[in-house]
Amino acid sequence: MIASLLAPWLLTLFALTQTAPPVATSPATAPSAQQAPDPDAPLQDHEVARVDGVSISADTFYRYLSLIYARLPEGNQALDQLLLEEILQQRATASGITVNEAEIDEVFAELDSRAREATDGAQGLVDSVGAEKAEALRHGVSLATLHRKLVAHELGLASPADADDSMLQSWLDRAFETAAVEEAPLADAIAVTWAGGSLSRATVGARIAQILTPADLTGLLTELLGIHVIRHRAAVMGVELTPEAAADELLERQRQVSSNPDSAGVTYADIVAQVYQRSTAELVASPKFGAEVLLRLMVDIEWDDASLASLFEAERSQFQEQLGGPVEFEQARFAVIKKVRQGMYLQLLAASRIVRRF
């Protein structure tokens, strides 16, 4: 009975926070990047990786996740969850409403009974979901119970059980509408401000990390490490990111869009807005775009047209297969350059001393 009254969005929160491996939380005083005495030493609690002795903190990684997923479904979901939790906690504190352990235990007992029924008594709740997931569910139960008690209090209902799903959802909708949420610029350490305070990008990123799969997290950490090694190599080579270089990269991407017969009338800016939900200026300011431009500039220095043409001739058949028919170097130029850039990127990673948590 009681378990069936849990707010659906909180149960969804529990289900979605079970895919990612735990990542150490970075203390507020922990540095985001510092030189370690031993590049191969075990990672400290606040670190997710170390590349060539430079520390990458959990907060740095979380901020990167928040930036990558800003305005995308995963980012919006994480932000909504955190805002709703903050709203619930603040409103409940103002009203003097709390949830005690006995109330949570009562719901847990019913969920445990359901788990045993589903497995013919073989497994209880903790056996079914594991200790870590059970703790996450316990947190969700606490919030859902608090939500129902708060709605009953504000509506003057005789019992929290009298608050049905439509009342709960209406309360959430009104609370969110009056929260006056304002998005901060993507480059800011703050993700949003609202009537009750603010949420940092690191906090939002930590929630996104709980939603993503382990494979996604591993790939995104590799991406962040790649940005670091590209920047380091560019500094060694004296290569700088300039507005002119960024503009050239945008023009090249527009040429690639225009060369596709299926994209008539579509600009690269349209794709950025529709797929990534940001402006071209925001894209240009992102760490990933900057690293991609630096990589292009480094390739331009080390590979001239003659070298690119030689690579094409050596792998002509592969490029023709990739491009779907007989092509000459000029037609395959972008594919050749893309292959060279990818090769340089992988070489930079392989040449780096990396210690990583996942």
C-alpha positions, -999 to +999 in steps of 0.1 A: +000+000+000+026+026+011+051+017-016+025+022-043+022+058-031+058+068-039+061+097-063+068+082-098+096+106-105+115+096-074+113+059-083+126+069-118+155+087-101+164+055-082+163+034-114+185+058-133+211+062-106+222+026-107+242+024-139+274+043-130+303+032-109+310+053-078+333+082-083+350+098-053+336+132-044+361+160-045+364+181-014+359+218-019+395+225-010+409+198-034+429+213-064+415+206-098+450+201-113+483+198-095+517+183-101+520+150-083+555+139-070+550+104-086+530+103-119+523+066-113+513+069-076+478+056-067+450+081-072+440+102-043+403+103-032+396+136-050+412+124-083+396+106-113+428+105-133+464+117-136+481+124-169+518+129-170+517+138-133+489+163-136+459+156-115+424+156-129+399+161-100+364+147-097+351+182-097+369+190-130+354+158-146+319+166-132+321+202-146+330+187-180+301+163-179+278+192-170+291+213-199+288+184-224+252+175-214+239+211-208+204+214-224+205+178-235+181+152-221+206+138-196+216+172-183+180+184-181+170+153-162+198+156-137+191+194-132+154+188-127+161+160-102+184+182-081+161+213-083+131+193-071+151+177-043+162+212-032+127+226-034+113+197-014+140+200+013+136+238+017+098+238+017+097+209+042+122+227+065+102+259+064+070+239+073+088+218+100+080+186+082+104+157+085+106+120+077+118+096+104+136+063+100+105+043+111+085+057+082+112+047+057+115+013+074+078+008+069+080+014+031+112-007+029+094-036+047+067-035+020+092-033-008+111-062+007+079-082+009+072-076-028+107-086-037+103-119-018+070-125-035+085-119-069+113-145-062+092-170-043+109-160-011+144-166-025+156-129-023+147-099-003+151-063-014+188-059-006+196-093-021+177-083-053+193-048-059+225-049-038+235-028-008+245+003-028+212+004-048+192-003-016+208+029-001+199+049-032+163+035-030+162+044+006+171+080-002+144+080-029+118+066-004+127+094+021+122+121-005+090+106-018+076+103+017+086+139+024+069+151-008+036+134+001+036+147+037+044+182+025+016+182-001-009+169+025+002+196+049-001+224+024-035+212+011-049+205+046-055+168+039-063+145+068-035+121+059-005+119+035-022+089+019-050+112+007-026+130-016-031+113-050-007+114-080-024+143-096-020+164-065+016+155-062+023+163-098+004+196-096+024+206-066+057+198-083+046+218-114+037+248-094+068+246-073+090+245-104+072+274-121+077+296-090+113+286-086+124+313-111+152+291-125+178+310-146+205+292-166+240+306-161+264+310-191+280+277-200+315+289-190+304+296-154+310+274-125+273+278-115+249+259-137+216+276-126+203+301-100+168+299-086+147+315-060+162+293-033+198+294-042+220+280-069+235+247-083+271+243-094+281+226-126+301+201-105+270+192-086+249+187-117+278+168-134+279+144-104+243+136-109+248+131-146+276+107-138+250+086-119+227+085-149+253+076-175+265+040-182+300+030-172+310+028-208+298+064-213+318+076-183+350+058-195+347+074-230+341+109-216+370+106-192+392+096-222+378+126-241+388+149-212+423+134-210+426+138-248+419+175-244+446+178-218+473+160-239+464+180-270+467+213-251+500+202-237+514+191-270+502+224-286+520+244-260+552+225-266+549+231-303+541+268-298+506+264-314+480+288-302+442+288-306+433+320-324+399+334-335+411+330-371+418+293-366+384+288-350+367+306-379+386+284-404+374+253-386+338+265-387+342+272-424+356+237-430+327+222-411+302+242-431+319+230-464+314+194-452+277+201-445+272+218-479+289+190-497+262+166-485+233+166-511+209+157-483+216+188-464+204+214-489+196+247-471+210+234-438+240+252-421+264+239-396+250+265-372+216+248-376+231+214-367+248+228-336+216+245-325+194+214-332+217+186-320+237+202-293+212+229-282+237+257-282+249+286-303+280+286-325+297+310-301+291+286-272+305+258-293+336+277-302+342+285-265+340+248-255+371+229-244+364+201-269+361+224-299+393+243-289+412+210-287+399+199-321+412+232-336+446+228-320+448+192-333+441+205-368+468+232-365+493+206-353+485+183-382+488+212-406+523+218-393+535+182-395+516+171-427+519+190-460+499+182-491+525+159-505+525+138-473+487+136-473+486+126-509+512+099-502+490+085-475+460+085-498+479+066-525+491+041-499+456+034-487+436+043-518+415+012-517+405+018-481+395+054-488+375+044-518+357+018-498+350+043-471+337+069-496+317+045-517+335+045-550+365+056-571+379+089-558+410+110-562+430+127-535+412+160-537+378+143-533+391+123-504+411+151-488+389+156-457+388+118-451+426+117-452+430+146-429+405+131-405+424+099-404+457+117-397+441+138-369+427+106-353+461+090-356+479+119-339+452+120-312+457+083-304+495+087-305+494+115-280+473+094-256+495+064-260+526+084-253+512+098-221+515+083-186+479+080-175+465+066-143+427+066-142+399+055-120+377+040-147 
